[in-house]
Amino acid sequence: MRSAASDSTENALPQPKPGQVDSAVEADLYEVQRTIYPRAVHGWFASWRVAVVLVTQLVYYGGPWLAWNERQAVLFDLAARKFYIFGVVFWPQDFILLTALLVISALSLFLFTAIAGRLWCGFACPQTVYTEIFMWIERKLEGDHLARMKLDRQAMSLRKVALKAAKHGTWIALSLWTGFTFVGYFTPIRTLLTEVASVSLGPWELFWILFYSLATYGNAGWMREQVCKYMCPYARFQSVMFDSDTLVITYDGARGEPRGSRSRSADYRTAGLGACVDCGICVQVCPTGIDIRKGLQYECIGCAACIDGCDQVMDKMGYARGLIRYSTENALRGQYSERQIARQALRPRTLIYSAVLLAIVAAFFAALYLRVPLKVNVIRDRGVLMRETGGGWLENVYRLQLINTTEQSRQFVVTASGMDGLQLIAQQPVTVPAAGALTLPVALRVDPAAISPGSHPVRFHIEDSADARVRADEKSVFYVR
């Protein structure tokens, strides 16, 4: 996708002569990896990023320690095939609800991207969040970008070794705690803590703690922007979800060009210059090292650090803010007001996304609210299709698997229907423990004089003895040869 800003900016930039290779392109071709030292920036968007980091990490690190009904509030118990999320217990039979959650997440991503670009990447993506945390640690220990650049160029010394050891030691400690917390969502975290303290971790728990820790340390500490630029698929197909009315970070080339340095008191218009002072702050604060003045690029993660950096410069120069801002291609071309830009957000594409998303969300919560807390599976005895009892009755044997999805034990009564004179032989009533399952052997008997050979449909009725609203009906077959 190309924006109006990119057209006006590139026209103002000096173009290479025929046969001459652009030095920037040549550098990109031959440079394996350029270390980026993002400069710290303060502003409205930076404050929002800090707030999102704090909220997401409070939820992530605190979630496993919350208690609910004498158990962990959020626990994905893969061994028992049960997911606990506060007061709701999900079973494998609830797979359709998980599918709905995935569809909701995908549609939400499409909607937010169509409206305001890569908001997820810039503010809430785990790669962005942990990179922000790791860079904050780096700045606290080694200083801002200039100090870090100077330190890396220095020869090895005791001070350099101490600073690097402190930084990487802190990174590794945070990564290990992150991996421990991740596994704590699948193994009760208090049990996991006891296992760690007694050095009795199971092999899979140890593997996933180390694997997730290594991924966090490598991605946020070493790879950083390389993950966003080369590994994340979202950067590659984002342009499909953008259109000319999508809010993206843009440089106003019509206002900023031609760029050039000047004194604060000089009238840049008289000198034939634009508002851009060519300070390079927008590049220095960018975590992926791009120049937004060249137009929208797939490496841009939408963090808006360049907006905060440019606004600080504009404030110092006494110029109006917004040389770099959230805008749209059509808004730059047509010089839309903020109200016109906001009105364009309610276009057919976003309205369709919103309508479908709301419908699926409503259906999801309706299904969750109406979900019967009893699940039943009927399994016929395949070894003996039919047998004859001592009294001359014909009998089929079944196994009923009763699943109680609530966190209180329940008593159920089982009946059957479908044929005249049908008798059910089973333990009555049967108690199913809280959030548990029970297999109940059941036999159906019928008088041979009242039935013909073949298969006959029958139904099992399972009802809570204390609450008639909790019931389930399951179909099966009675076979007579």
C-alpha positions in Angstrom: 0.0 0.0 0.0 1.3 3.5 -0.9 0.1 6.6 0.8 -0.2 10.1 -0.5 2.6 11.0 2.0 4.9 8.5 0.3 4.3 10.0 -3.1 5.0 13.6 -2.0 8.0 12.6 0.0 9.7 10.5 -2.6 9.2 13.3 -5.2 11.0 15.7 -2.9 13.9 13.3 -2.2 16.9 13.3 -4.6 16.6 10.4 -7.0 19.7 8.4 -8.1 20.9 8.9 -11.6 20.6 6.2 -14.3 23.1 3.5 -13.6 23.8 4.8 -10.1 22.8 2.6 -7.1 21.0 4.3 -4.3 23.3 4.1 -1.2 20.4 3.2 1.1 19.4 0.3 -1.2 23.0 -0.8 -1.4 23.3 -0.8 2.4 20.2 -2.9 2.7 21.5 -5.4 0.2 24.8 -6.0 1.9 24.1 -5.4 5.6 23.4 -8.6 7.4 21.9 -7.1 10.5 22.1 -3.6 11.8 21.8 -3.2 15.6 19.0 -0.7 16.4 19.3 1.4 19.5 15.8 2.9 19.9 15.8 6.3 21.7 13.5 6.7 24.7 10.4 8.8 24.0 7.7 10.3 26.1 4.2 11.3 25.0 0.6 10.4 24.8 1.1 7.1 22.8 4.1 6.1 24.9 1.9 6.5 28.1 -0.7 4.2 26.5 2.0 1.6 25.7 3.2 1.6 29.3 -0.4 1.2 30.5 -1.1 -1.7 28.2 2.2 -3.4 29.3 1.2 -3.0 32.9 -2.3 -4.3 32.4 -1.4 -7.3 30.3 1.5 -8.4 32.6 -0.7 -7.9 35.7 -3.2 -10.3 34.1 -0.6 -12.7 32.8 1.5 -13.0 35.9 -1.4 -12.7 38.4 -3.9 -15.0 36.6 -2.5 -18.3 37.8 -2.5 -17.2 41.4 -6.2 -16.4 41.6 -8.3 -18.9 43.5 -11.9 -19.9 42.7 -13.9 -22.6 44.5 -10.8 -23.9 46.3 -8.9 -24.4 43.0 -6.9 -22.3 40.5 -9.3 -19.8 38.8 -7.7 -20.2 35.4 -6.4 -23.6 34.7 -6.1 -25.6 31.4 -5.9 -29.1 32.7 -4.8 -31.1 29.6 -4.4 -34.3 31.5 -8.0 -34.3 32.8 -9.2 -32.7 29.5 -10.9 -29.8 31.4 -10.4 -26.1 31.1 -11.3 -24.0 34.2 -12.0 -20.3 33.6 -13.3 -18.9 36.9 -16.8 -20.4 37.4 -17.0 -22.1 34.0 -15.7 -25.6 33.2 -15.1 -26.4 29.5 -14.9 -30.0 28.3 -13.8 -31.5 24.9 -17.5 -31.5 23.9 -17.4 -27.7 24.1 -15.0 -27.5 21.1 -17.6 -25.5 19.2 -17.2 -22.7 21.8 -13.5 -22.7 21.4 -14.0 -22.4 17.6 -16.3 -19.5 18.2 -13.6 -17.8 20.3 -11.1 -18.2 17.5 -13.5 -16.8 14.9 -14.2 -13.8 17.2 -10.5 -13.1 17.7 -9.9 -13.3 13.9 -12.8 -11.0 13.1 -11.7 -8.5 15.8 -8.3 -8.4 14.3 -9.8 -7.7 10.8 -12.0 -5.0 12.2 -9.4 -3.2 14.2 -6.9 -3.4 11.4 -9.4 -2.1 8.8 -10.1 0.9 11.1 -6.7 1.8 12.6 -4.0 -0.4 11.2 -1.6 -2.5 13.4 -2.9 -1.5 16.8 -2.4 -5.0 18.1 1.3 -5.1 16.9 2.1 -1.7 18.3 0.5 -2.0 21.7 -0.6 -5.5 22.8 1.4 -8.1 20.9 3.6 -10.2 23.3 6.6 -9.5 21.1 6.1 -5.7 21.5 5.2 -6.0 25.2 8.3 -8.0 26.2 10.6 -6.0 23.9 9.4 -2.9 25.7 10.1 -4.5 29.1 13.5 -5.7 28.0 14.4 -2.3 26.6 13.3 -0.6 29.8 15.7 -2.9 31.7 18.4 -2.1 29.2 18.0 1.6 29.5 18.0 1.5 33.3 21.3 -0.5 33.4 23.2 0.8 30.4 21.6 4.2 29.7 19.8 5.7 26.7 20.6 5.0 23.1 23.8 7.0 22.9 25.2 5.5 26.1 24.4 2.0 24.8 26.1 2.7 21.4 29.2 4.0 23.2 29.3 1.0 25.5 29.1 -1.5 22.7 31.9 0.3 20.8 34.2 0.2 23.9 36.8 -2.4 24.4 36.0 -5.1 27.0 36.4 -3.9 30.5 35.3 -4.8 34.0 32.6 -2.2 33.9 31.3 -3.4 30.5 31.3 -7.0 31.7 29.4 -6.1 34.9 26.8 -4.1 33.0 26.2 -6.8 30.4 26.1 -9.5 33.0 23.6 -7.5 35.0 21.4 -6.9 32.0 21.4 -10.4 30.7 21.0 -11.9 34.2 17.9 -9.7 34.7 16.6 -10.7 31.3 17.2 -14.4 32.0 15.5 -14.2 35.4 12.4 -12.5 33.9 12.3 -15.0 31.1 12.4 -18.0 33.5 9.6 -16.5 35.6 7.7 -15.9 32.4 8.2 -19.6 31.4 7.3 -20.7 34.9 4.1 -18.7 34.7 3.2 -20.0 31.3 3.4 -23.6 32.5 1.5 -22.6 35.6 -1.6 -22.2 33.5 -1.5 -25.9 32.6 -0.1 -27.3 35.9 -1.5 -25.8 39.2 1.0 -23.1 39.9 1.3 -23.8 43.6 2.1 -27.4 42.9 4.5 -26.3 40.2 6.3 -24.0 42.7 6.6 -26.9 45.1 8.1 -29.1 42.4 10.6 -26.3 41.4 11.6 -25.8 45.0 12.2 -29.5 45.6 13.8 -30.0 42.2 11.3 -32.6 41.2 9.9 -31.2 38.0 8.5 -33.6 35.4 10.3 -33.8 32.0 7.5 -32.0 30.1 7.1 -29.3 32.6 10.9 -28.6 32.6 11.0 -28.7 28.8 8.2 -26.1 28.4 9.5 -23.8 31.1 12.9 -23.7 29.4 11.5 -23.6 25.9 9.2 -20.6 26.7 11.9 -18.9 28.7 14.4 -19.3 25.8 11.8 -18.0 23.3 11.1 -14.9 25.5 14.8 -14.2 26.0 15.7 -14.7 22.4 12.8 -12.9 20.8 12.7 -9.9 23.1 16.4 -9.6 24.0 18.2 -10.5 20.8 15.9 -10.7 17.8 13.5 -7.9 18.5 12.6 -6.1 15.3 13.7 -9.2 13.3 10.7 -11.1 14.6 8.4 -8.3 13.3 10.1 -7.9 10.0 10.9 -11.4 9.0 9.1 -14.0 11.1 5.6 -12.5 11.8 3.2 -13.3 8.9 0.9 -10.4 9.9 3.4 -7.9 8.5 3.1 -9.6 5.1 -0.7 -9.7 4.6 -1.6 -6.5 6.5 -2.0 -4.6 3.2 -4.9 -6.9 2.3 -6.8 -5.5 5.3 -5.9 -1.9 4.6 -7.7 0.5 2.4 -7.5 4.2 1.6 -9.6 5.0 4.7 -7.6 3.0 7.2 -5.9 5.0 9.9 -2.2 4.5 9.7 0.9 6.5 10.9 1.6 9.0 8.1 4.1 11.8 7.4 2.5 14.9 5.9 4.9 15.5 3.1 2.9 18.5 1.7 3.6 20.3 5.0 7.0 18.9 5.8 8.9 19.1 2.5 11.3 20.3 1.6 12.9 19.4 4.9 16.0 21.1 6.3 17.6 22.4 9.5 17.0 25.9 10.7 17.2 28.0 13.8 14.2 28.2 16.1 13.6 31.9 15.4 13.9 31.6 11.7 10.8 31.8 9.4 11.2 28.5 7.5 8.5 29.5 4.9 10.6 32.5 3.8 13.6 30.2 3.4 11.4 27.9 1.2 11.5 25.0 3.7 8.8 22.8 5.1 8.0 22.1 8.8 10.3 19.1 9.0 13.6 20.1 10.6 15.3 16.8 9.4 16.4 16.0 13.0 15.9 12.3 12.5 14.1 11.8 15.8 11.4 9.8 14.1 14.0 7.3 13.0 15.9 7.3 16.3 12.8 6.3 18.3 11.5 3.7 15.9 11.9 0.1 17.3 12.3 -1.3 13.7 14.6 1.5 12.5 12.5 2.7 9.5 12.1 6.3 8.3 8.3 6.9 8.2 9.0 9.9 6.0 9.5 7.5 3.1 5.9 6.4 3.4 4.1 3.5 5.0 6.3 0.3 5.1 5.5 -3.2 6.1 8.1 -3.0 8.9 6.0 -0.3 10.7 4.3 -1.9 13.7 2.1 1.1 14.5 3.6 1.8 17.9 3.3 5.6 17.2 6.7 6.3 18.8 7.6 8.6 15.8 4.4 10.6 16.5 5.5 11.3 20.1 9.1 12.1 19.0 8.0 14.5 16.2 5.5 16.2 18.4 8.2 16.9 21.0 10.3 18.5 18.3 7.4 20.5 17.0 6.7 21.8 20.5 10.3 22.9 20.9 10.2 24.7 17.5 6.9 26.4 18.2 5.2 24.6 15.3 1.8 22.9 15.2 1.8 19.2 16.1 0.7 16.5 13.7 3.5 16.5 11.1 3.5 12.8 11.7 0.1 11.6 12.9 -2.6 9.0 12.5 -4.4 9.7 9.3 -5.6 8.0 6.1 -4.5 8.2 2.5 -7.8 9.8 1.5 -7.6 12.3 4.4 -4.1 13.5 3.4 -5.1 13.8 -0.2 -8.4 15.6 0.6 -7.2 17.5 3.7 -10.1 16.0 5.8 -11.0 17.3 9.2 -10.9 15.0 12.2 -14.7 14.7 12.0 -14.5 13.7 8.4 -11.9 11.1 9.2 -14.0 9.7 12.0 -17.0 9.5 9.7 -15.0 7.4 7.2 -14.5 4.8 9.9 -18.2 3.9 9.5 -17.8 2.6 6.0 -19.4 -0.6 4.5 -16.4 -2.7 5.2 -16.1 -2.0 8.9 -19.9 -2.0 9.3 -20.1 -5.6 7.9 -17.2 -6.7 10.1 -18.9 -5.2 13.1 -22.3 -6.7 12.3 -20.8 -10.2 11.8 -18.6 -9.9 14.9 -21.5 -8.7 17.1 -23.7 -11.6 15.8 -21.0 -14.2 16.6 -20.3 -12.7 20.1 -24.1 -12.7 20.9 -24.4 -16.3 19.7 -21.3 -17.3 21.8 -22.7 -15.8 25.0 -26.2 -17.1 24.3 -24.7 -20.6 23.9 -22.7 -20.2 27.0 -25.7 -19.1 29.0 -28.0 -21.8 27.7 -25.5 -24.6 27.9 -26.9 -27.5 29.8 -24.5 -28.5 32.6 -25.0 -32.2 31.8 -23.4 -34.0 28.9 -24.2 -37.6 28.0 -22.6 -40.2 25.7 -24.3 -43.5 25.0 -22.0 -46.4 24.1 -23.5 -49.8 23.1 -21.8 -53.0 24.1 -20.3 -54.1 20.8 -19.2 -57.5 22.1 -22.8 -58.8 22.6 -25.4 -57.1 20.5 -28.3 -59.0 22.2 -28.6 -61.6 24.9 -31.4 -63.6 26.4 -31.9 -63.4 30.2 -32.9 -66.3 32.5 -36.5 -65.1 32.5 -36.7 -65.1 28.7 -36.3 -61.4 28.2 -34.3 -59.9 25.4 -31.5 -57.6 26.7 -29.2 -55.0 25.2 -26.3 -53.5 27.3 -25.1 -49.9 27.2 -22.7 -47.7 29.0 -23.8 -44.1 29.7 -21.0 -41.6 30.3 -22.4 -38.8 32.4 -20.4 -35.6 32.6 -21.3 -32.9 35.2 -19.9 -29.6 34.0 -20.8 -27.7 37.2 -18.7 -27.5 40.4 -21.2 -29.1 42.6 -22.1 -32.8 42.8 -25.5 -33.8 41.3 -27.8 -36.8 41.5 -29.4 -38.0 38.2 -32.2 -40.4 37.4 -32.2 -42.4 34.2 -35.2 -43.6 32.2 -35.8 -45.0 28.8 -38.5 -44.9 26.2 -39.2 -46.0 22.6 -40.8 -49.5 23.0 -43.8 -50.9 24.8 -42.9 -52.7 28.0 -39.3 -51.5 28.0 -37.5 -52.0 31.2 -34.3 -50.3 32.4 -31.9 -52.0 34.7 -29.4 -49.6 36.4 -28.3 -48.1 39.7 -30.8 -45.4 40.6 -30.2 -42.6 41.4 -26.6 -42.0 40.4 -24.3 -39.3 41.8 -21.8 -37.5 39.5 -19.1 -35.6 41.4 -18.5 -31.9 40.8 -16.8 -31.2 37.4 -16.5 -35.0 37.0 -17.6 -37.8 34.9 -19.1 -41.2 35.6 -19.7 -44.3 33.5 -22.9 -46.0 34.3 -23.7 -49.6 33.0 -27.3 -49.8 31.8 -29.3 -52.7 30.5 -32.6 -52.5 28.5 -35.0 -55.4 28.5 -38.1 -56.2 26.5 -40.6 -59.1 26.2 -39.7 -61.0 23.0 -43.4 -61.5 22.3 -43.8 -57.7 22.0 -41.0 -57.0 19.5 -40.0 -58.0 16.0 -36.4 -58.7 14.8 -34.3 -55.8 13.6 -33.1 -52.5 15.2 -35.5 -50.3 17.1 -34.9 -46.7 18.2 -34.8 -45.9 21.9 -34.1 -42.8 23.9 -32.4 -42.4 27.2 -33.6 -39.6 29.5 -31.3 -38.3 32.2 -32.6 -35.8 34.7 -31.3 -34.1 37.8 -33.4 -35.3 40.7 -33.3 -31.9 42.3 -33.6 -29.6 39.2 -35.8 -30.8 36.3 -34.2 -28.1 34.1 -31.0 -30.0 34.0 -31.7 -32.9 31.7 -30.5 -34.6 28.5 -32.0 -36.9 26.0 -29.8 -39.3 23.9 -30.8 -41.6 21.1 -29.7 -45.2 20.7 -30.8 -48.5 19.1 -32.2 -51.7 20.6 -31.2 -54.6 18.5 -33.1 -57.9 18.1 -31.9 -60.8 15.9 
